[in-house]
Amino acid sequence: MPCVLVRDARPCCTYSYMQAIWKRRISVLRRTGKVEKAVNELVQFLDTFYTDVEGWLELADIYASCNQCVSVPSILYKSYYFSAQI
């Protein structure tokens, strides 16, 4: 049976539902050791949901755990910037 996305009459609910599913997928990829795929998905996620503070913090955490500390300060700045706007 094919998976069918039922569109809700309230677009904000569908939007946040899609955001939650995408975050869960990224989390599963990271926990199963597919860090490179997780980073690619997370970058696409942040291109779509640019103001998601948790996403920026997750990306900074992944980079820090992979010893790519050059990228971490700029990512943390973005997360701080967006959290100040909320």
N, C-alpha and C positions, 0 to 999 in steps of 0.2 A: 504494500500500500504506500503510495507516494506521500511524502510529507507536504502538507498544505498549510501555508501561513494564512491564518484568518485575520483579516484586517479589522481592527476595532474602530468604532465610531469616534473614539478619542485618540487622536494621533500622538499625544504626549505619552499615553500608556504604551503604545506600540514602540515608540522611540526608546523609552527607558527599558522596556522588555528586551529589545534588541541589544541595548548597551549591556545589560546584565548577562545575556547569553554570550556575548563576545568576550566579556571579562572572564567568565567561567572557562571558556575555551582556552584563553591565554594562560590561565592558572593551571589547567590540566597539562598543557604543553610544557610549561616550566617544571611542574612536579614530576613529569615523566622523563625529564632530562633532555627534552628537545628545545634547548635554550635558544638556538638560532631561529627556529620557527616561531618561538614565543616572542622574540624581539621583533621579527618581521610583522607578526600579527599586531603586536602592541604599537608599532610605528603606524600601521594602517589605522588602528583604532584611534590613536591620537590625532591623526589627520582628519578623522571624522568627528571626534569628540574632543576638540582642542582644549577645552577648559576643564577636563576631567583631572582633578588634582591627584586622585588615587592612581590613575594611570601614569602620570609623570613620576610619582614616587616609586611605583613598581619598576619603571624603566631605569630610574637612577639606581635602585637596589640591584637590578640585574647587572648593570654595567659595573657597579662597585664589586659585586661578587665575582665578576670576570676580570677584575683588575684593570678595567678601562676607566681609570679615575679622571682622565682628562675631560670626559663628557659629563661627569656627574655634577660639577658646579653649575653648568649652564642649565641642566635639567632641573636641579633643585631650585634655581632662580625662577624658572617658569612655574614650578609648582607653588612657590611662595607668592608669585605675582597673581596667579589665579585664585589662590586661597584668600588673598587680601580683597579680591573683588566680590567674593561671595558674601 
